């Protein structure tokens, strides 16, 4: 036995082992700390010095000193080993995923991490890891509408062909109406955006009226021809078609993609087509408005102008819509329309983006 200071007596073996622990970069930080503490005591350092050097407290020093004096190196093992690592075995994963698909028994529509953890006896973090690994998101809900059009494939292929390989010397327009756009005016002042605070709108509003927006997106350029109307009628629609046709005087053919709205199939429209033999309509299949590229642009103007807009009158709404269309033309680009996998149904693989 060799004595190092007055407080503790270490054997050469203990001193060597503790020295190795104190210099280790792979052992847990707690083991390194306790080794340095015992070595400091063995060299005769005062409690005050050790407190300052190891950033600890007197009760901690006294506790580990007493344990070492009683049990030697074994006394430096922590009494609490920490929680055991929880592994999601294949059986646990299968049980959680099986319950996820069936839904909760309490009548709620879907599982949450905490609810699943309580039902299966594992932590919510484990549930979250299992769901993430297999791409399951019970909180998400996607909606769809299946077309019941018996000629869906033929109509969709016709429209996609106009996007991917339009006829030479022809113009292709996607036409639709965004109806009943409300001219909403906020009763309370708008609080502007500032550092640390989002823009705020008052809850109450005043309705000045509604407006319909006719839009024709040129597939080749991405530019949009627009017209507003207080009423949504076949007559207004034909007037807008005249405006569209006037933008393509050199085109031998004008192909117009539109939906099956009744206002698009009236006698007035038929008379317009008879007077303009170079104009051809291509109707999208039922419940398939996503095939019309102008719907993508409508989503953009909804985000940029309508959703957060404050309009003091219907005339103000009209002015702001047409202003946006005019400025959009300066940077317009054609929509990137791709058909990614011929093995799948058209509706599952068409994608479009607008900038």
C-alpha positions in Angstrom: 0.0 0.0 0.0 1.3 3.5 -0.8 -0.3 6.6 0.7 -0.9 9.7 -1.5 -1.9 12.6 0.9 -3.8 12.3 4.1 -7.3 11.7 2.8 -7.1 8.4 0.8 -4.8 5.5 0.4 -4.4 3.9 -3.0 -2.6 0.8 -4.2 -0.4 1.1 -7.2 -2.9 -0.9 -9.2 -5.7 1.5 -8.2 -3.7 4.5 -8.9 -2.8 3.2 -12.4 -6.4 2.3 -13.1 -7.7 5.7 -12.0 -5.1 7.5 -14.0 -6.1 5.6 -17.1 -9.8 6.5 -16.5 -9.0 10.2 -15.9 -7.2 10.4 -19.3 -9.7 8.4 -21.3 -11.7 9.9 -24.2 -13.9 6.9 -24.6 -15.3 6.3 -21.1 -18.5 8.0 -19.9 -17.9 11.5 -18.6 -19.1 10.3 -15.1 -16.3 7.7 -14.9 -13.7 10.3 -15.9 -15.0 12.7 -13.3 -15.0 10.2 -10.4 -11.5 9.1 -11.3 -10.1 12.6 -11.2 -12.0 13.3 -7.9 -10.4 10.3 -6.1 -6.9 11.1 -7.5 -7.3 14.6 -6.3 -8.2 13.4 -2.8 -5.3 10.9 -2.8 -2.9 13.7 -3.6 -4.1 15.7 -0.6 -6.0 18.4 -2.4 -8.5 20.3 -0.2 -12.3 20.1 -0.7 -12.3 23.8 -1.8 -9.6 23.2 -4.4 -11.5 20.1 -5.8 -14.8 22.0 -5.8 -13.3 24.7 -8.0 -11.2 22.5 -10.2 -13.9 19.9 -11.0 -16.9 22.3 -10.6 -18.6 20.0 -8.1 -19.9 20.3 -4.5 -18.7 19.2 -1.1 -21.5 16.6 -0.6 -20.6 15.0 -3.9 -16.9 14.8 -2.9 -17.8 13.3 0.5 -20.2 10.8 -1.0 -17.7 9.4 -3.6 -14.9 9.4 -1.0 -17.0 7.3 1.4 -18.0 4.8 -1.3 -14.4 4.4 -2.4 -13.2 3.9 1.1 -15.8 1.2 1.7 -15.8 -0.7 -1.6 -12.7 0.4 -3.5 -13.0 0.6 -7.3 -16.4 -1.1 -7.2 -17.7 1.8 -5.1 -17.2 4.2 -8.1 -19.9 2.4 -10.1 -23.0 4.6 -10.2 -26.0 3.1 -8.2 -28.4 4.1 -11.0 -27.4 2.5 -14.3 -29.8 4.7 -16.3 -32.7 3.5 -18.4 -32.1 0.5 -20.5 -32.1 1.1 -24.3 -35.5 0.4 -25.8 -35.4 -1.4 -29.0 -38.4 -1.8 -31.2 -38.3 -5.4 -32.1 -40.0 -6.7 -35.3 -42.9 -8.0 -33.1 -43.4 -4.6 -31.5 -43.3 -2.9 -34.9 -45.8 -5.3 -36.4 -48.1 -4.8 -33.4 -47.9 -1.0 -33.6 -48.4 -0.9 -37.4 -51.3 -3.3 -37.2 -53.1 -1.1 -34.6 -52.3 2.0 -36.7 -54.2 0.6 -39.7 -57.2 -0.5 -37.7 -57.7 2.8 -35.8 -58.3 3.5 -32.2 -61.0 1.7 -30.2 -62.2 4.9 -28.4 -64.1 6.2 -31.4 -61.5 8.8 -32.6 -60.6 8.8 -36.2 -56.8 8.3 -36.0 -53.9 7.6 -33.7 -51.5 10.1 -32.1 -48.0 9.2 -30.9 -49.1 9.6 -27.2 -52.3 7.6 -27.7 -50.4 4.7 -29.4 -47.7 4.8 -26.7 -50.3 4.4 -24.0 -52.0 1.5 -25.9 -48.8 -0.4 -26.6 -46.7 0.3 -23.5 -43.8 1.9 -25.4 -42.6 5.5 -25.5 -44.0 8.0 -27.9 -40.5 8.5 -29.4 -40.5 4.8 -30.2 -43.9 5.0 -31.9 -42.7 8.1 -33.9 -39.5 6.3 -35.0 -41.5 3.3 -36.2 -44.0 5.4 -38.1 -41.2 7.5 -39.7 -39.3 4.4 -40.8 -42.3 3.1 -42.8 -43.6 6.5 -43.9 -46.9 6.3 -41.9 -48.5 9.6 -41.0 -51.8 9.1 -39.3 -52.4 12.8 -38.8 -52.3 13.4 -42.5 -55.4 13.2 -44.8 -55.3 13.4 -48.6 -58.6 13.8 -50.5 -59.3 12.7 -54.1 -62.1 12.4 -56.5 -62.2 9.7 -59.0 -63.5 10.5 -62.5 -66.6 8.5 -63.6 -66.1 9.6 -67.2 -66.1 6.4 -69.4 -63.9 8.3 -71.9 -61.4 9.5 -69.3 -58.3 8.0 -70.8 -59.1 9.3 -74.4 -59.9 12.8 -73.2 -56.9 13.0 -70.9 -54.6 11.8 -73.6 -55.9 14.3 -76.0 -55.3 17.2 -73.5 -51.9 15.9 -72.5 -50.9 15.7 -76.2 -51.7 19.4 -76.6 -49.3 20.1 -73.7 -46.5 17.8 -74.7 -46.7 18.1 -78.5 -49.0 20.9 -79.7 -49.8 21.2 -83.4 -47.6 23.4 -85.5 -48.8 27.0 -86.1 -51.5 26.5 -83.4 -52.3 28.2 -80.1 -53.3 26.3 -77.0 -55.2 28.0 -74.2 -56.4 26.7 -70.9 -59.6 28.5 -70.0 -61.7 28.7 -66.9 -63.6 31.0 -64.5 -62.9 31.7 -60.9 -66.3 32.7 -59.7 -67.7 34.6 -56.7 -64.5 36.2 -55.6 -65.5 38.3 -52.6 -64.4 41.9 -52.2 -63.7 41.7 -48.4 -62.8 44.8 -46.5 -61.5 44.5 -42.9 -63.4 46.5 -40.3 -60.3 46.9 -38.1 -56.9 48.3 -39.3 -54.4 45.8 -40.6 -51.4 45.5 -38.3 -48.3 45.3 -40.6 -45.5 42.8 -40.5 -42.7 43.8 -38.1 -39.7 42.0 -36.5 -41.0 39.2 -34.3 -44.7 39.7 -35.4 -46.7 38.4 -38.3 -49.1 40.6 -40.2 -52.4 40.7 -38.4 -55.9 41.0 -39.8 -59.0 41.8 -37.8 -61.5 38.9 -37.6 -64.5 41.0 -38.7 -65.0 42.1 -42.3 -67.4 43.8 -44.6 -68.6 42.3 -48.0 -68.7 44.8 -50.8 -69.8 42.2 -53.4 -68.4 39.5 -55.6 -66.7 39.3 -59.0 -65.9 36.5 -61.4 -62.5 36.2 -63.1 -62.1 34.6 -66.6 -58.6 33.5 -67.4 -56.9 32.0 -70.4 -53.4 30.6 -69.9 -51.3 30.4 -73.0 -49.6 27.0 -72.8 -46.7 28.0 -74.9 -45.7 31.2 -73.0 -47.4 30.9 -69.6 -49.0 34.3 -70.0 -52.5 34.9 -68.9 -55.3 36.8 -70.6 -57.9 37.9 -68.0 -61.3 39.5 -67.8 -63.5 40.3 -64.9 -67.3 40.1 -64.9 -70.0 40.8 -62.3 -72.1 38.0 -63.7 -71.1 34.5 -64.7 -73.1 33.8 -67.9 -72.7 32.3 -71.3 -72.7 35.7 -72.9 -69.9 36.9 -70.7 -68.0 33.7 -71.5 -68.3 34.2 -75.3 -67.2 37.8 -74.9 -64.1 36.5 -73.2 -63.5 34.0 -76.0 -63.5 36.8 -78.5 -60.8 38.5 -76.4 -58.8 35.3 -76.4 -59.1 34.7 -80.1 -57.9 38.3 -80.7 -54.6 37.5 -79.0 -53.7 34.9 -81.5 -54.5 36.3 -85.0 -51.7 34.4 -86.8 -52.6 30.9 -85.4 -54.2 28.5 -87.9 -55.8 26.6 -85.1 -56.8 27.7 -81.6 -57.3 24.9 -79.1 -59.1 25.7 -75.9 -59.0 23.4 -72.9 -62.0 23.8 -70.6 -64.3 22.0 -68.2 -67.8 20.7 -68.7 -69.7 23.7 -67.1 -73.1 24.1 -68.6 -72.3 27.7 -69.6 -69.7 26.3 -72.0 -72.2 24.3 -74.0 -75.0 26.7 -74.7 -76.5 27.8 -78.0 -74.6 31.1 -77.7 -71.3 29.2 -77.5 -72.3 26.9 -80.4 -72.9 30.0 -82.5 -69.5 31.4 -81.5 -67.8 28.1 -82.7 -69.7 28.2 -85.9 -68.4 31.7 -86.6 -64.8 30.7 -85.6 -64.0 27.4 -87.4 -60.4 27.5 -86.3 -61.4 27.3 -82.7 -61.6 23.8 -81.1 -62.8 22.9 -77.7 -61.2 20.1 -75.6 -63.3 19.2 -72.6 -61.6 17.7 -69.5 -63.1 14.5 -68.2 -65.6 14.9 -65.3 -64.0 15.6 -61.9 -60.7 16.2 -63.6 -60.1 19.9 -63.3 -56.5 19.2 -62.4 -55.9 18.5 -66.1 -56.5 22.2 -66.8 -53.2 24.1 -66.3 -55.0 27.3 -65.5 -56.2 25.8 -62.2 -52.5 25.8 -61.1 -52.4 29.5 -62.0 -55.7 30.2 -60.1 -54.1 28.6 -57.0 -51.2 31.1 -57.4 -53.4 34.2 -57.7 -55.4 33.0 -54.7 -52.3 32.9 -52.6 -50.7 36.1 -53.9 -53.7 38.4 -54.1 -57.1 37.1 -53.0 -56.6 35.2 -49.7 -55.0 38.1 -47.8 -56.3 40.9 -49.9 -58.2 43.9 -48.5 -60.6 45.3 -51.0 -62.5 48.6 -50.4 -65.0 47.9 -53.3 -65.7 45.6 -56.2 -63.9 48.1 -58.4 -60.8 47.9 -56.1 -60.9 44.1 -56.4 -61.1 44.3 -60.2 -58.2 46.7 -60.3 -55.9 44.6 -58.2 -56.7 41.4 -60.1 -55.9 43.0 -63.4 -52.8 44.7 -62.1 -51.5 41.3 -60.9 -52.2 39.7 -64.3 -50.4 42.6 -66.1 -47.3 42.3 -63.9 -47.4 38.5 -64.1 -47.0 38.7 -67.9 -43.6 40.2 -67.5 -42.1 37.1 -65.8 -44.5 34.4 -67.0 -43.1 31.0 -67.9 -44.8 27.9 -69.3 -45.9 25.4 -66.7 -43.6 22.3 -66.5 -45.9 19.5 -67.3 -44.5 16.0 -67.1 -45.9 12.5 -67.5 -43.6 10.3 -65.5 -44.7 6.7 -65.8 -46.7 5.2 -68.7 -47.4 2.1 -66.6 -49.6 4.0 -64.2 -53.0 5.6 -64.6 -52.7 9.1 -66.0 -54.3 10.7 -62.9 -51.6 9.3 -60.6 -48.5 10.6 -62.4 -49.2 14.0 -64.0 -47.5 16.9 -62.2 -47.4 20.6 -62.9 -45.6 23.6 -61.4 -45.8 27.3 -62.0 -43.3 29.9 -61.0 
